[in-house]
Amino acid sequence: MNNKSYFFAVDLGATSGRTIIGNIEDGQFSLEEVTRFPNNLIEQGGHFYWDIYALYFEIIKGLKEVARRGLKISSIGIDTWGVDFVMIGEDNAILRNPRAYRDPITFDAMDDYLKHIISKREVYDVTGIQLMNFNSIFQLYAMRREGNAALKHAKKILFVPDALSWMLTGNEVCEYTIASTSELLDPRTKQLDERLLASLGLTRSMFGKMVNPGTLIGVLTDEVQKMTGLGPVPVIAVAGHDTGSAVAAVPAKDEKFAYLSSGTWSLMGIETKDAIINDLSYERNFTNEGGIEGTTRFLKNICGMWLYERCRLEWPEEVRKLSHPELQGSAMQVEAFRSLINPDDTLFANPSSMIGAIQSYCQQTNQPVPETPAEICRCIFDSLALRYRQVFGWLKEFASFDIDVLHIIGGGSLNKYLNQFTANSTGTTVLAGPQEGTAIGNIMLQAKAAGLVKDIWEMRQIIANSLELVKYEPQDQTAWDEAYEKYLGILNIKD
């Protein structure tokens, strides 16, 4: 039997999930994936749902596997995507599978709420959160407007990681970082805002006790212990929002860094002591999400590899069979900056054809229309890097410190072409890694709760000691400066 003690991380994304074990020994960490599984959207009755019971089943399955292997688990932590929530009834049962943030019910809900209930500026001044139609506040408004039966009968509303922790422990909490994605939380008071709740017909008592990352939620229920073969293992509130856990894992040496969490979404930001809420942050639609140890993640959501992923699904089978390096390598052989798009244009939010949307954008802006997979891929990569430059420039204006380096974390940290383009475009040194930032942050926060590390900087030092980052230095500055001017011109044409 292995006598090491492990931390068990549940890392759930919008398309897949994993359970992972990790431990810290001699100033370094190690990870091992236990299980991997899909997270499928369910379409029914014109709506999209998450299968919360399937996710719970997969967590139990992962716990059974570590028990089967005779591994000692010190604690469990769960992180997920943001904004979505589960409703619990008076009989302490889940009322319905949770709606997914891509549900079409929210498409007009934001504009309707901001026009008739509370103004756009007032909501932003309270929350500092980037206004996006799928934020929890607008989901709840849309559900209230449609007379949603589950919402009518809800005793408690728990964000997804908190709901899964409740299913494991029976205890209800409202973890700070995940609550901050809702656009219902005031980052100054660090509490849900009573006026915003009242505007939805809700009360503060409908949500769990606000807790910070590192808080003990409870231990596994007798029922879960029996199912898994484990004892009363503690469940810890990590940074329940996956980006919160990922940013906690940025292996920075000091505060003078920006980060890019690169995946389906790209999230670029800085870590600040206090929220930044002013006329300029409102105009540029930046967000202030909760971080660990009282920090704020001041960032902007950018449509990331969603563009590429959707195009890849549409390409012929012989193209889909190519590895990512093969396909992306072919894109490096075509003309640079031939066609550029704004990745965050509403045209790309959820089109029936992403290829068609990109081609339409280029037609509307009088550019050559990309036809081949290589041309489309090159268009996406060039455009993302230029969008990163724009947002990075804004961050430098907001930051109270000089930004020395851009850390790229997440799955996109393996994309050598886009990483180099990002260094070229921003004119800044890029350090890529870790790929498994979210799981590492989850595990490190459990280790902090266990007293194995004292603070975020010791966590980051251990992470830096445990892996080798890939460095990218800026190249071809003149060409990228000229491309950026072209990009800004295209944005003006589209606007």
C-alpha positions in Angstrom: 0.0 0.0 0.0 1.2 3.5 -0.9 1.7 5.5 2.4 1.8 8.9 0.7 -1.1 11.3 1.4 -2.8 12.8 -1.7 -5.1 15.7 -2.4 -8.0 14.8 -4.7 -8.9 17.5 -7.3 -12.1 17.5 -9.3 -11.6 19.8 -12.3 -14.8 20.3 -14.4 -14.9 22.2 -17.7 -17.7 22.9 -20.1 -16.9 20.0 -22.3 -15.0 17.5 -20.1 -14.0 16.7 -16.5 -11.2 15.0 -14.7 -10.3 13.7 -11.3 -6.7 14.1 -10.3 -4.5 13.3 -7.3 -1.5 15.3 -6.3 1.0 15.5 -3.5 3.8 17.8 -2.3 7.1 16.3 -1.3 10.6 17.9 -0.9 9.4 21.3 -2.2 7.9 19.9 -5.4 4.5 18.7 -6.5 3.4 15.8 -8.6 0.1 15.1 -10.4 -1.7 12.0 -11.7 -4.9 11.8 -13.6 -7.3 9.3 -12.1 -10.4 9.5 -14.4 -11.5 11.6 -17.4 -15.0 11.9 -18.7 -17.3 14.0 -20.9 -19.5 16.8 -19.7 -22.4 16.7 -22.1 -24.9 19.4 -22.7 -28.5 18.0 -22.7 -30.9 19.7 -25.1 -34.6 19.2 -24.2 -37.6 21.4 -24.7 -35.7 24.1 -26.4 -33.3 24.5 -23.5 -29.8 23.3 -22.6 -28.9 21.6 -19.3 -26.0 20.1 -17.5 -26.4 16.6 -16.0 -25.5 17.3 -12.4 -26.1 13.7 -11.4 -23.7 12.4 -14.1 -21.0 14.7 -12.8 -21.7 13.5 -9.2 -21.5 9.9 -10.4 -18.1 10.6 -12.0 -16.8 12.1 -8.8 -17.9 9.1 -6.9 -16.3 6.9 -9.5 -13.0 8.7 -9.1 -13.2 8.4 -5.3 -13.9 4.7 -5.6 -10.8 4.3 -7.8 -8.5 5.9 -5.3 -10.0 3.7 -2.6 -9.5 0.6 -4.7 -5.9 1.5 -5.1 -5.5 1.9 -1.4 -4.5 5.6 -1.6 -4.8 7.9 1.4 -6.7 11.1 0.5 -6.1 14.1 2.7 -8.9 16.2 1.2 -11.1 16.9 -1.8 -11.6 20.1 -3.8 -13.9 20.9 -6.7 -13.5 23.6 -9.3 -15.8 24.3 -12.3 -16.7 26.8 -15.0 -18.5 29.9 -13.7 -22.0 31.5 -13.5 -24.2 28.3 -13.6 -26.1 27.2 -10.5 -28.3 24.4 -9.0 -31.7 25.0 -7.3 -32.6 23.0 -4.1 -36.2 22.6 -2.9 -37.8 22.6 0.5 -37.4 18.8 0.7 -33.6 19.2 0.3 -33.6 17.7 -3.2 -32.4 19.1 -6.5 -35.4 20.5 -8.4 -34.1 20.2 -11.9 -30.8 19.8 -13.8 -29.1 23.2 -14.0 -29.5 25.4 -17.1 -26.3 25.8 -19.1 -24.9 29.3 -19.8 -25.3 28.8 -23.5 -29.1 28.4 -23.1 -30.8 30.7 -25.6 -33.1 32.1 -22.9 -30.4 34.6 -22.0 -29.9 36.1 -25.5 -32.2 39.1 -24.9 -32.4 38.9 -21.1 -29.4 41.2 -20.4 -30.7 44.1 -22.5 -34.2 43.7 -21.1 -33.0 43.7 -17.5 -30.7 46.7 -18.0 -33.5 48.6 -19.8 -36.3 47.9 -17.4 -34.8 46.9 -14.0 -31.4 48.5 -13.1 -29.2 50.4 -15.6 -26.1 49.0 -17.1 -23.8 51.5 -15.3 -25.4 50.9 -11.9 -25.0 47.1 -12.2 -21.3 47.6 -13.2 -20.6 50.1 -10.5 -21.9 47.7 -7.9 -20.2 44.5 -9.2 -17.3 45.5 -11.5 -18.2 42.5 -13.6 -18.0 42.4 -17.4 -21.5 42.5 -18.8 -22.2 39.3 -20.6 -25.7 37.9 -21.4 -25.0 34.5 -19.6 -24.0 35.9 -16.2 -26.0 34.5 -13.4 -27.9 37.7 -12.8 -29.4 37.6 -16.3 -30.0 33.8 -16.2 -32.0 34.3 -13.1 -33.9 37.2 -14.6 -34.7 35.2 -17.7 -35.9 32.3 -15.6 -38.1 34.6 -13.4 -39.5 36.2 -16.6 -40.5 32.8 -18.0 -42.1 31.7 -14.8 -39.6 28.9 -14.2 -41.1 26.4 -11.9 -37.8 25.3 -10.3 -36.9 28.9 -9.4 -40.4 29.5 -8.0 -39.9 26.6 -5.5 -36.2 27.0 -4.8 -35.2 27.2 -1.1 -31.5 27.4 -1.9 -29.4 28.4 -5.0 -25.9 26.9 -5.1 -23.3 27.5 -7.7 -22.2 24.3 -9.5 -19.0 23.6 -7.4 -20.9 24.4 -4.2 -23.7 22.1 -5.3 -21.4 19.2 -5.9 -19.7 19.8 -2.5 -23.2 19.9 -0.9 -23.9 16.5 -2.6 -20.8 15.1 -1.0 -21.1 16.7 2.5 -24.6 17.9 3.0 -23.3 21.4 3.8 -24.3 24.5 1.9 -21.7 27.2 1.2 -21.2 30.0 -1.3 -17.5 30.1 -2.3 -16.3 33.6 -3.0 -14.5 33.2 -6.3 -17.4 31.3 -8.0 -19.9 33.8 -6.5 -17.9 36.6 -8.0 -18.7 35.4 -11.5 -22.4 35.8 -11.0 -22.6 39.7 -11.3 -24.5 39.7 -8.0 -21.5 40.3 -5.7 -20.0 43.6 -4.6 -16.1 43.1 -4.5 -15.8 45.9 -1.9 -18.0 44.2 0.7 -17.3 40.7 -0.7 -20.9 39.8 -0.2 -23.9 39.3 -2.5 -25.6 42.6 -3.1 -29.1 42.8 -1.5 -30.5 45.3 -4.1 -29.5 43.1 -7.0 -30.9 40.0 -5.3 -34.2 41.9 -4.6 -34.5 42.9 -8.2 -34.8 39.2 -9.0 -37.2 38.4 -6.2 -34.4 36.7 -4.3 -33.1 37.0 -0.7 -29.6 36.5 0.7 -30.9 33.5 2.8 -31.3 31.6 -0.5 -27.6 31.3 -0.9 -25.0 29.5 1.3 -22.7 31.1 3.8 -19.9 33.1 2.0 -16.6 31.3 2.4 -13.1 32.0 1.1 -10.8 29.5 -0.7 -9.2 27.2 1.8 -12.3 26.8 4.1 -13.4 23.4 5.3 -16.9 22.7 4.0 -17.4 19.4 5.8 -16.6 15.7 5.5 -18.0 13.1 3.2 -21.5 11.9 4.3 -22.0 8.5 5.7 -23.7 7.7 2.4 -20.7 8.7 0.3 -18.3 7.0 2.6 -20.3 3.8 2.2 -20.4 4.1 -1.6 -16.7 4.9 -2.0 -15.1 2.9 0.7 -13.4 6.0 2.1 -13.6 7.5 5.6 -14.7 11.0 6.6 -12.5 12.8 4.1 -12.6 16.6 4.4 -14.0 18.6 1.4 -12.3 22.0 1.0 -13.6 25.0 -0.7 -10.8 25.7 -3.2 -11.1 28.5 -5.7 -14.4 27.1 -7.1 -14.1 29.1 -10.3 -11.6 27.2 -12.5 -9.9 30.5 -13.6 -9.4 31.4 -9.9 -7.6 28.1 -9.3 -5.6 28.5 -12.5 -4.4 32.0 -11.6 -3.4 30.8 -8.2 -1.1 28.4 -10.0 0.7 31.1 -12.1 4.4 30.5 -11.3 5.3 34.2 -11.0 8.2 35.4 -8.9 6.5 38.7 -8.0 3.4 40.8 -8.6 4.8 42.3 -11.9 3.1 39.9 -14.2 0.0 39.5 -16.4 -1.6 36.2 -17.2 -3.4 34.6 -20.1 -5.4 31.5 -19.2 -5.6 30.0 -22.7 -8.2 27.5 -23.7 -11.7 27.6 -25.3 -11.8 31.1 -23.7 -8.8 33.3 -23.3 -8.8 35.2 -20.0 -6.1 37.9 -19.8 -5.6 39.9 -16.7 -3.6 41.0 -13.7 -3.8 40.3 -10.0 -4.6 43.3 -7.9 -5.2 44.0 -4.2 -8.5 45.9 -4.9 -11.2 46.0 -7.6 -10.7 48.5 -10.4 -14.1 50.0 -11.1 -14.1 53.4 -13.0 -15.2 55.0 -16.2 -12.4 53.4 -18.2 -12.9 49.9 -16.9 -16.6 50.3 -17.6 -16.0 51.6 -21.1 -13.6 48.7 -21.9 -15.8 46.1 -20.2 -13.2 44.7 -17.8 -14.2 42.3 -15.0 -13.2 42.1 -11.3 -13.4 38.5 -10.2 -12.5 37.1 -6.8 -9.0 35.7 -6.2 -7.4 34.0 -3.3 -6.1 35.7 -0.2 -8.3 38.7 -0.8 -6.9 39.5 -4.3 -8.9 40.5 -7.3 -8.5 39.0 -10.8 -8.9 42.1 -13.0 -9.3 40.6 -16.5 -11.1 40.5 -19.8 -12.7 37.5 -21.4 -11.6 37.0 -25.0 -13.0 34.4 -27.4 -10.1 32.0 -27.5 -9.6 28.7 -29.2 -13.4 28.3 -29.5 -12.9 29.8 -33.0 -10.4 27.1 -34.0 -12.3 24.3 -32.2 -15.5 25.0 -34.0 -13.9 25.3 -37.4 -12.1 22.0 -36.9 -15.5 20.3 -36.4 -16.6 21.6 -39.8 -13.5 20.7 -41.8 -13.5 17.4 -43.9 -12.5 14.2 -42.2 -9.0 14.2 -43.8 -8.3 17.6 -42.2 -9.8 16.5 -38.8 -7.4 13.5 -38.8 -4.4 15.8 -38.8 -2.8 16.4 -35.5 -3.0 20.0 -34.1 0.8 20.5 -34.8 0.3 19.3 -38.4 -2.7 21.6 -39.1 -1.2 24.6 -37.3 2.1 24.0 -39.0 0.5 24.2 -42.4 -1.0 27.6 -41.4 2.5 28.9 -40.9 3.2 28.4 -44.6 0.5 30.8 -45.8 0.6 34.6 -46.0 0.6 36.4 -42.6 -2.0 39.0 -41.8 -3.8 38.4 -45.1 -7.2 38.4 -43.3 -7.9 39.6 -39.7 -11.0 39.4 -37.5 -12.1 40.7 -34.1 -12.4 37.5 -32.1 -14.9 39.1 -29.8 -17.3 40.2 -32.5 -20.8 38.9 -31.7 -20.8 37.2 -35.1 -18.6 34.5 -33.5 -20.6 33.9 -30.3 -22.4 30.7 -31.4 -22.8 30.7 -35.2 -24.3 27.7 -37.0 -21.1 27.8 -39.1 -17.9 29.3 -37.7 -16.1 29.0 -41.0 -19.0 30.9 -42.6 -18.9 33.5 -39.9 -15.2 34.2 -40.4 -15.7 34.4 -44.1 -18.6 36.7 -43.7 -16.6 39.0 -41.4 -13.8 39.2 -44.0 -16.3 40.0 -46.8 -17.9 42.8 -44.7 -14.5 44.4 -44.0 -13.3 44.2 -47.6 -10.5 41.6 -47.0 -9.5 38.5 -48.9 -11.7 35.7 -47.8 -9.8 32.7 -46.3 -10.8 29.5 -47.9 -8.5 26.7 -46.9 -8.1 25.3 -43.4 -4.5 26.7 -43.3 -5.7 30.2 -44.3 -8.6 30.1 -41.7 -6.3 28.8 -39.0 -3.7 31.5 -39.8 -6.4 34.2 -39.7 -7.5 33.0 -36.2 -4.0 32.9 -34.8 -3.0 36.2 -36.2 -6.2 37.8 -35.0 -6.0 36.3 -31.5 -2.5 37.6 -31.0 -3.4 41.1 -32.1 -6.5 41.1 -29.8 -4.1 40.0 -27.0 -1.9 43.0 -27.8 -4.9 45.3 -27.6 -6.0 44.0 -24.2 -2.5 43.8 -22.9 -2.0 47.5 -23.7 -5.1 48.3 -21.7 -3.9 46.2 -18.8 -0.6 48.2 -18.7 -2.7 51.4 -18.4 -4.7 50.0 -15.5 -1.8 48.3 -13.6 -0.2 50.2 -10.7 3.1 48.4 -11.5 5.2 47.7 -14.5 4.3 44.4 -16.2 7.6 42.5 -16.9 6.2 39.2 -18.2 3.1 37.5 -19.6 2.4 34.0 -18.1 0.4 31.7 -20.4 -1.3 28.8 -18.5 -3.8 26.1 -19.4 -4.1 23.9 -22.5 -3.1 26.8 -24.8 0.3 27.0 -23.2 1.3 24.1 -25.5 0.5 26.0 -28.6 4.0 27.1 -29.6 2.8 29.1 -32.7 0.3 31.2 -30.8 2.6 31.6 -27.9 5.3 33.0 -30.2 2.8 35.2 -31.9 1.7 36.6 -28.6 5.2 37.5 -27.6 5.7 39.1 -31.0 2.5 41.0 -30.9 2.7 42.3 -27.3 6.5 42.9 -27.4 6.8 41.1 -24.0 8.5 38.0 -22.8 6.1 35.1 -22.6 6.5 32.2 -20.2 4.3 29.2 -21.1 3.2 26.7 -18.5 1.8 24.9 -16.6 -0.7 23.2 -18.8 -2.6 21.8 -15.8 -2.8 25.2 -14.1 -6.4 24.7 -12.8 -5.8 21.3 -11.2 -2.5 22.5 -9.7 -4.1 25.5 -8.2 -6.9 23.3 -6.8 -4.4 21.0 -5.2 -2.2 23.8 -3.9 -5.1 25.4 -2.2 -5.9 22.1 -0.5 -2.3 22.0 0.6 -2.5 25.5 2.0 -5.6 24.5 4.0 -3.7 21.5 5.3 -0.9 23.8 6.5 1.7 22.5 4.0 2.3 25.9 2.4 1.8 29.3 4.1 0.7 31.6 1.2 0.3 32.2 -2.5 3.9 33.0 -3.0 5.2 29.8 -1.5 2.6 27.9 -3.6 4.0 29.7 -6.7 7.6 28.9 -5.8 6.8 25.2 -5.4 5.1 25.2 -8.8 8.1 27.0 -10.4 10.5 24.5 -8.8 8.4 21.6 -10.2 8.3 22.3 -13.9 10.2 23.9 -16.8 8.6 26.9 -18.4 9.0 27.6 -22.1 10.2 31.1 -22.8 9.2 33.1 -26.0 11.0 36.4 -26.7 9.5 39.0 -29.1 10.4 38.8 -32.8 9.6 40.6 -36.0 8.5 43.8 -34.2 8.1 46.0 -37.3 5.8 43.5 -39.1 3.6 43.1 -36.0 3.4 46.8 -35.5 2.2 47.2 -39.0 -0.3 44.4 -38.6 -1.7 46.0 -35.5 -2.4 49.2 -37.3 -4.2 47.1 -40.0 -6.2 45.3 -37.2 -7.3 48.6 -35.6 -8.4 49.9 -39.0 -10.5 46.7 -39.6 -12.2 47.2 -36.2 -13.1 50.7 -37.2 -14.6 49.5 -40.5 -16.7 46.9 -38.7 -17.9 49.3 -36.0 
